[in-house]
Each structure stands twice: as structure tokens, then as C-alpha cells.
Amino acid sequence: MSQMMHLRDFIALNAIMPSVKVSNKKQLFQEFSTRAALISGIGERDIFDALWQREKLGSTGVGNGIAIPHGKLAKAGRMFGLFTRLENPVDFDAMDGIPVDLACVLIAPESAGADHLKALAHVARTLRDASFVALLRATRDEVGLFSLLTGEPASYAA
């Protein structure tokens, strides 16, 4: 994946969760795991464990209400992601202490190596743009969020 990386390379329309209602980080990870299992065919528990084990190493809350939980799984055939907009922010133990309301999850194959890091860096750069993040926060539906994140017109998502 040496060419320029885009979110559309690993986030599909069915991976957009526009209004998740959870009260803590663990519940959010359970929601991610349920949706990721449907998308990937990988077991929910495997996905949850990979994300949770990584989170125990240190918060994936990157600041400004944004988190980028991620994990590697031997069973993942390819890298894929999910994007969530939370109804109510949850505490994520982020360094700035701001509760998270936007999260982008990345699951990569064990063998992904540098591509996994490139994808994480790309997501982090994308979500550092304050005006872009404001648009994400103002958008309430899957198709709108998908279009913003991928730069694809909504018709492309259908």
C-alpha cells in the first residue's frame, strides 16, 4: 500500500455508526466488536480482546474528544476500520482529559507492519483538522459521515 492512503481504503459504509449510546469505554468497545464481527466474520470476542489489550497499554484517546482504538488480529484478512459518533461523550483517560465523542477503530492483520502504522498516522492527521472534526460532529447520518470521511459522494456508498 505504498500509494497515498485514504480512509476509503479501509472504511465501508456499513462501518459507520452515527449515534452510538454507551456510558463507558468498555461498552463502546463491545459495540465496535459487534459491528466489526458482522463486517469481517471475525469473532466478537477476538476483536474485543485485541482492542482491549491494546487499550490497557495506554489510552487511545488522542485528545479533543477523539479516540483511535486499534488492534492486530491474526484472523484479519485485511485492514479495516469503523467510525463512530457518540450520542454522549465517554471518559477515555485521554491525556487532555476531554471525554471522547468521535472514535475511529482500526483492525489490522498481524502481518500488516508498516501499513498499520501508516493507516493510524493517516487517521490521526485527518482527525487533527478542527474544521473537519466540526463537520463530523455536526453530521448525524451514516451516508453523510461516510461522504465526509472518504471524500466519496453519497451515491458511491450505495
C-alpha positions in Angstrom: 0.0 0.0 0.0 2.8 2.4 -0.9 0.4 4.8 -2.7 -1.3 7.6 -0.8 -3.6 6.1 1.8 -7.2 7.1 2.0 -9.9 6.3 4.6 -12.0 4.8 1.8 -9.3 2.1 1.6 -10.5 0.6 4.9 -13.8 2.2 5.9 -17.0 1.0 4.3 -20.5 2.5 4.6 -21.6 -0.4 6.9 -18.7 0.5 9.2 -20.2 4.0 10.1 -22.0 4.1 13.4 -23.5 7.6 13.6 -25.3 7.7 17.0 -23.9 5.1 19.5 -25.3 5.3 23.0 -22.9 3.9 25.6 -21.9 5.1 29.1 -18.2 3.9 29.2 -15.2 2.8 27.1 -15.8 -0.9 27.6 -19.4 -0.7 26.3 -18.1 1.3 23.3 -15.5 -1.4 22.6 -18.4 -4.0 22.8 -20.4 -2.0 20.2 -17.3 -1.8 18.0 -16.7 -5.5 18.3 -20.2 -6.5 17.4 -20.2 -4.3 14.3 -16.7 -5.4 13.3 -17.6 -9.0 13.6 -20.5 -8.5 11.2 -18.2 -6.8 8.7 -15.3 -9.1 9.0 -16.6 -12.5 10.0 -14.1 -12.5 12.9 -15.4 -13.4 16.4 -16.7 -10.5 18.5 -14.6 -11.7 21.5 -11.4 -11.8 19.4 -11.9 -8.3 18.3 -12.9 -7.0 21.7 -9.8 -8.7 23.3 -7.4 -7.2 20.7 -8.8 -3.7 21.2 -9.0 -4.0 25.0 -5.4 -5.5 25.3 -4.1 -2.5 23.3 -6.1 0.0 25.4 -4.6 -1.5 28.6 -1.2 -0.4 27.3 -2.4 3.2 27.3 -5.4 5.2 26.2 -6.0 5.5 22.5 -7.8 8.8 23.3 -5.7 11.3 21.3 -7.3 14.5 22.6 -10.0 16.9 21.6 -12.7 14.3 22.2 -11.2 11.9 19.6 -10.0 8.3 20.1 -8.3 5.9 17.7 -8.6 2.4 19.2 -6.7 -0.2 17.2 -5.5 -3.8 17.3 -3.9 -6.5 15.3 -5.5 -9.9 14.7 -4.1 -13.0 13.0 -7.6 -13.7 11.7 -8.0 -10.4 9.9 -7.5 -10.9 6.2 -7.1 -7.2 5.5 -7.1 -3.9 7.4 -10.5 -2.4 8.1 -11.9 0.4 10.2 -15.1 1.7 11.8 -16.1 5.2 12.6 -18.4 6.2 15.5 -20.1 9.3 16.6 -21.3 9.0 20.2 -24.6 10.5 21.4 -22.9 11.4 24.7 -19.1 11.6 25.2 -17.4 9.0 27.4 -14.3 9.2 29.6 -11.4 7.7 27.7 -8.5 8.6 30.0 -7.2 10.8 27.3 -4.1 12.9 28.1 -6.2 16.2 27.8 -9.0 14.7 30.0 -11.6 15.6 27.4 -14.3 12.8 27.1 -14.5 11.2 23.6 -17.4 11.6 21.2 -15.7 10.6 18.0 -13.8 7.3 17.5 -12.2 5.6 14.6 -11.2 2.0 15.1 -8.6 0.2 13.0 -8.2 -3.6 12.9 -5.2 -4.9 11.0 -3.8 -8.3 10.2 -0.8 -9.4 12.4 1.3 -9.1 9.2 0.3 -5.5 8.4 3.5 -4.0 9.8 4.2 -0.5 8.4 0.8 -0.3 6.7 -0.9 -0.4 10.1 1.2 2.5 11.4 0.6 4.4 8.1 -3.1 4.0 8.5 -3.0 5.1 12.1 -1.0 8.2 11.2 -3.4 9.0 8.3 -6.4 8.7 10.6 -4.7 10.9 13.3 -3.8 13.5 10.7 -7.3 13.6 9.3 -8.9 14.0 12.7 -6.5 16.7 13.7 -8.2 19.2 11.4 -10.5 21.2 13.6 -12.9 22.3 10.9 -13.2 18.8 9.5 -13.9 17.4 13.0 -16.6 20.1 13.5 -18.3 18.9 10.3 -18.1 15.3 11.6 -19.7 16.4 14.9 -22.5 18.2 13.1 -23.3 15.2 10.8 -25.9 12.8 12.1 -26.3 10.1 9.5 -24.1 7.3 8.0 -24.1 8.5 4.4 -23.1 12.0 5.4 -20.3 10.8 7.7 -19.1 8.3 5.0 -19.0 11.0 2.4 -17.0 13.3 4.7 -14.6 10.6 5.8 -13.9 9.1 2.4 -14.4 12.1 0.1 -16.8 10.0 -1.9 -20.2 11.3 -3.0 -23.0 9.6 -1.1 -24.2 7.8 -4.3 -20.8 6.0 -4.4 -21.7 4.5 -1.0 -24.9 2.8 -2.1 
